[in-house]
Amino acid sequence: MKRKQGLIRMNLQLFGEGKKSTFQLRNELNDFNAEIEKKSAEVIEMATNNKAEEVTRLESDIKNLETCRDAIKSELDKRNAKAQAKAQEIEFKENNETPEQRMISAKAELIRSAITGKELSPETRASLGAIGTTTGGGEKILPTNMAKTLVYEPLAKNQLRDVVSTTNITGLELPKIAYKLDDDDFIGDDETAKELELTGDKITFGRFKSKVFVAISDTVIHGTDTDLVSYVDNALQSGLAAKEKKVMLAGTPKVKEEHMSFYSTENKIKKVQGNTLFEAITGAIADLHEDFRENAKVVMKYSDYITMIKELANGSMDLYKAQPEQIIGKPVVFCDSATSPIVGDFNYAHLNYDGDFIYDTDKDVKTGDYLFVLTAWLDFQLKLKSAFRLAEVKTTTP
C-alpha cells in the first residue's frame, strides 16, 4: 500500500508540462481510471462479504486515486485549451496577415531559431523557400527568399547598384559584347577592338569571400518581429553595400581585387583632363565611342558637383534649380566614395554573387550580443574598360 501511495505522489510531482508529455499523461489517466474501476469492483465484493475494514481501506485508496486522476485530467484540460487557443491564433493570423507580414514572421523565426538552436517550423521553411541543412563548416544556407532580397532589392547605400548589372549565378561567364555579326570587323571603336583582341571576348567571374557580422542585443531578439527583421535586414544590406562600394571604388584595392575597382592601375581606364571639372566631364563624355555615349552616366561626389555649379553659376541661382542632366547632358549618380567622376556606359559593369549565401551564429563574449554572420562570394568586373572614362582637372604647376 505504501509503495502504491509513493507512486501516486511521484505521479503528482512529475506530470507538470515539460516533464511528461501529453501522450504520457493520457496513458496514466487511462491507468488511473482502470485502477479506480478495479477498486470499485473490489469494494462491492468486500461489502457483500461483510468485510467493513477492507471496504474502508479500498474506499480510501479510491479517493486517493481519484485525486491523482482529477489532477492529471485538469492538467490535460489546460494543455488542450492552450493548444486550441494556439491553433485559433495561428488560423486568425494566417487569415488576416498579408504576404509581407507572413514573410516578416518567417524571417524573424529563422533569425531567432538560428541563435537559440530551435528547429524551424515546416510553415516557415515553406515561406522562406529552400533551406539547406548544413555545409561542411556547420553553417546553414540562407533561405532563397532572403538571399534574393539581398541580391536583387536596390541597396540605397551603394548608389552604383542602380546603374550596374547584378546577378546571383554560380560560375558565371559572360560575353563582353552581347551581339555578334558575321563580319569580324563590325566593331567600330578601335579601343574596344584592341581590348577584345588582347583579353578575349568572354569574361569569367571569380569567388571573393565577404562576411557581414550583425550584432543583435537581447532586447532586439525578444522584441517585435518587425523590429528584429528590419534591424537584421538593414544591417546585412548595409554591410554588403559597403563591401560592394569599397571594391568598386577603391583607390588602393586589396590584392586579387584590383580588377574590381574603376580606379585601379590594372584596369587602366582612360583619363580625360580639362581646365575645370565641367570641361573634364563633358570632354570624357565626348571621348566615348558613340555606342557607349548613348547610354552614358556620370558617377561623382555631390560636393564636386556643387563646386562645379558654383564655378558655372558665377553668382546666379538659375543653375542650382536645373537638374544635373540638364547641365552635364547625361544622368548623374551621386556617390561620395567616387574620388573622381566616372563617365561611361554602366551596362558594361557587372556584379555577381556566386552561389548560395550562408549564415552562421556566434556570441560576442565581451558585449554579450548575439552575432548573425552572413558569408557571400562576390566579384565585380568591367566587361569593357573602353566603355568608361575618368574625368580629371588638370593640375597646374607652380
N, C-alpha and C positions, 0 to 999 in steps of 0.2 A: 504493500500500500504506500509506504514512504517513498519507494522508488518511483511509483506512478505519479505521486504528487510532485516529486522532484522534476520529472519530465514535463509536467504541466507548467511548473514555474519557469523551466528553461524555454518552453514554447512561448510563454508570455514575454520573456526577455528578448527573444531573438526574432520575433516576427515583424519588427519595425522595417520600414521601407529602406532599401539599400542593403539590408542584411539577409532578407529572404525574399525571393522573387514572388510575384503574384501567383505563378503556377504552383510554387511550393505551398503557399498559404491555402490555395484552393484544395490541394490534396489533403492538407492537415485538417481543413474544415470538414471534408468528407470523412476522415478518420474519426474525428470527434463525434460527428453525427452517428456514425456506425457504432461507436463505443457507447454513446448515450442510449441508442436503441437496444443494444445488448443488455445494458444495466437495467433498463426499464423492464425488459422481459424477465430478468432475474428477480426484480422486486415483486412482480406478480407471483412468481413461483414460490419465493420465500414467504410471502403473505399467506398463500393458501396452505403452506406447511406450518403456519403459526410460529414462524421464527422472527419475532419482533426485532431482536438485536440486529440481525442480518439486514432486515428491511431498513432500519435506521441508518446502518452503515452504507448500504447501497444508495439510499436517497441522498446522503451527504456527498458520496462520490459523484452522483449525477449532477448535483448542484455545482460542484467544482468544475466538472466537465462543461456544463452549460455556460459557466462564467468565462472559461477559456474560449469556447466556441463563439460566444457573443462578441468577445474582444477581437477575435480573428475576423468575424463577419463585419464588424464595424470598420476594421482596417481595410478590408476588401471593398466595402461600400465607398470609403473615402477615395481609394485608388480609382475605382470605376468612375466616380463623379469627376475626379481630376482628369482622367483620360477623355471623358466625354466633353468636358469643358475645353480641353486642348484641341480635340477634333473639331469642335464648333468654331474655335478661334481660327484654326487653320482654314476651315471651309469659308468662314467670313472673310479672312484675309485674301484667299485665292479669288473669291468672287468680287472683292472690292478694290484690290490692288491693280495698279496699272502695270504694264510690262516693265516700265522703268523702275517702279518700286520693287517689283519682284527681283529684278536684276540687282538692285542695291542690297536687298536682303540676302541674296545668294552670295554676293561678293563679301558681305560682312561675315557671313557664316564661314566662308573659306578662310578669311584672314584670322578669325578667332580660332578656328579648328587647327590651322597651321601652327598657331602659337601655343595652344593648350594641348594639342595632340589628339583631340577628339575626331572621330570619324565623321565625314560629311554625309548628309542625308542623300538618298537617291534623287530626291526632287532637286536639290541644289546642284548635284552633278549634271543632271539633265539640263538645268537652266544655263549653266556656265559652259556647256559643251564638253568635248572630250578632255579628260584629265588623266594624265599618265600616272603610274604608280610611283616609282622612284627611278632615278638614274643610278649609275654606279656609285656616285658620291653621296647618295642619300637625299638629294634634292628632288623636288617634285616639279613636274611640268606645269607651267602656268596655263590655266584654263583657256580654251580657244577664244571665248568672247572677251576676256580681259586682255589677252595678247593683241587681238585685233584692235581693241580700243587704243592701246598704247602705240601701235604702229600706224594706224590709219586716221585716228582723230587728229585734227590740227592741234599742234602744240604752240600756244601763243608765245611761249618763251624762247622758241627757236624760230625766228622770223623767216629763215630760209626755207622752212618746211612748206611755206605757201607757194614756193616757186620751183623747188626741185622735185624730181620724181621719187616715189617711195614704194618699196616692195618688201615682202617677207617671204623669200624664196630660198630654199637650200641649194647651194652650188650654182648660183645664178651666173649665166653667161649672156651677154647682150651684144648685138651688132652695134658698131659705133654710129652707123647711118642706117636708118630704118628701111631704106629702099635701095634698089639696085636697078641699073639699066644694062642692056646688052652691050652698050658701048663702054669700055673700060675708062674712057676719058670724059665721062659725063660730069665729074666733079669740077665745078667752075672755080673754086677757091684753091690757089696754089698751096697755101699753108696747109689746108686740110689734106690735099693730095699727098704732100710730103709727110705729114703726120701719119697718115694711113700706111704709107709705104714703109715708114720706119717702125711703127708699132703694131701693124696688122689691123684688120677690120673688125676684130672682136675684143671684148673686154671681159675679164673673168674676175668675179668678186671673191674676196677672201673672208676670213673669220677673225675678228679682233674683239677679244673679250672685254666687256664692260660690266661693272657691278654698281648697283644703286642700293644704298642702305637707308632704310626708313626706320627711325626711332619712334616707337609708339609707347606712350605712357599708359599706366593703369587706367587713368580717368578716360582716356580716349578708347581703350579696349572695351571698357564697360559702359561707354556712352551709347548714344543712339546709332543705329545702322547708318543713317545718312551722314552723320559727322565722321564716323570711322572710315567709311568708304571714300568720302570726299577728301579726308586727310591723306589717306594712303595713295589714292589715285593722283592727287595733286603732287605729292612728293615723288612718286615714280615718274610721272610725266616731266616734272621739273628736272629731275636727275638725268633722265635720258636726253632731254632738250639741251641741258648744259653740256653733256658729253658730245652730242652732235655738233653743237655750235663751236665747241672747243676744237674739235678735229678739223672742221671745215674752214675755220678762220685763224688757225694757229700761226703765229709768226715764226716760232721755232717748234715745229712738230716733234712728237716723240719718235724714237727710232722705229722703223717699219710702218709709221703712219704718215710719212712725208707726202705720199701720193694723195692724201685726203684733203690737204689744205690748198686753198686758192693762192696763198702767199708763199708756198714752198718753192725753193730753188729747183727742186726736182721737176715740178710741173712747168716751170719756165713760161708762165703766161706773159704775153707781150705787154709791155708798159707803154702807155701813151702819155706824154707830158704836155702841159700847157702853162701859160704865164699865170693863169688863175685856175681855180678848181672848175669853174664853169667851162673854160676852154678845154681843160683836160678831159672832162666827162663827155662833152659834145664831140671832141676830137676822137675819143675812144669809140663812141657810137658810130661815127663816120668811118672809122678804120675797120670796123667789122665788115665781113662779106655780106652782101645783101640777103643771103639765105639765113644768116644769123641776126642781122639788123632788124628784120621784120618783127621778130618776137623778142627783141632785147628788153631787158630790165636793168635797173641800176640798184645795187645794194650799197648803202652808205650810212655813215653816222648822222644822226639828226643834228648834232652840234655842227658838223661840217656843212650840212645843208643850210642852217641858219646863218653861218658865217658867209656862205656863198650869196645868200639872199641879201644880206647887208651890203655886200660889195656891189651887187647888181642894182639894188633899190636906190642907193645914193640918197637916202633920206625920205624917199617916197614910200607910202604904206601899201600901194597897189599890189606890189609883188607878193606881199605877205598873205593877201587874200586869195591868190591864184593857187591852183592845185600844182603839186610838184611836176606832174606830167605835162602841164601846160608850159612850164618854164624850161624843163630839160628836153621834153619831146618824147620821153619814154616813162613808163611806170617806175615808181621809186619804192623800194623796200627799206625801211629804216632799221638798222641794227648797230648798236653801239660797239660791237666787237669787230666791226669792219674797219680796220686801221686805215685803209684807203679804198675809195669806191671801186666796186667790181661791176663791170659792164658786160653783158652778154646774154645769150640765149640759154636760160637755166634748164631747158628741156634736155640739155646735154650734160647735166649734173644729176647723179643718181645715188640715192641712199638705199642700201639693202640690209635688212636684218636677216641673218642666215639661221634658219631652223627655229626650233621651239625656244621660247623664253623659259627659264626655270626659276623656281623660288626656293628659298630655304629660310629657316628661322634660327634665331640665337637670342642670347640675353646679354646686355651690357652690364657686367657686374659692377662697374663703377657708378653708373647712374640708376640702375635698376630698371631701365627701359627695355622693352622687347624690341628686337630687330627683325624686320621683314626685309629679306635680301633678294633682290632681283638680279639675275645674270642674263645678259643678252650678248649676242655676237653681231657686230655691225661692220659695214665697210661703206665708204663714200668714195665715189670715183667720178672723174670728169671724163665723159665718153669722148669728147673732142675738146682739147685745150684751145684749139684755134677758134672756138666759139666764144671765147672770153678775152677781155682786156682789163688791165688795171690802169686807173686814171691817177696821175700824179702831178703835183705842181712843181714846176722847175725850181731847183734850188739856185739861189743867187750867190755867187762867190764874192766875198768882200774885196 
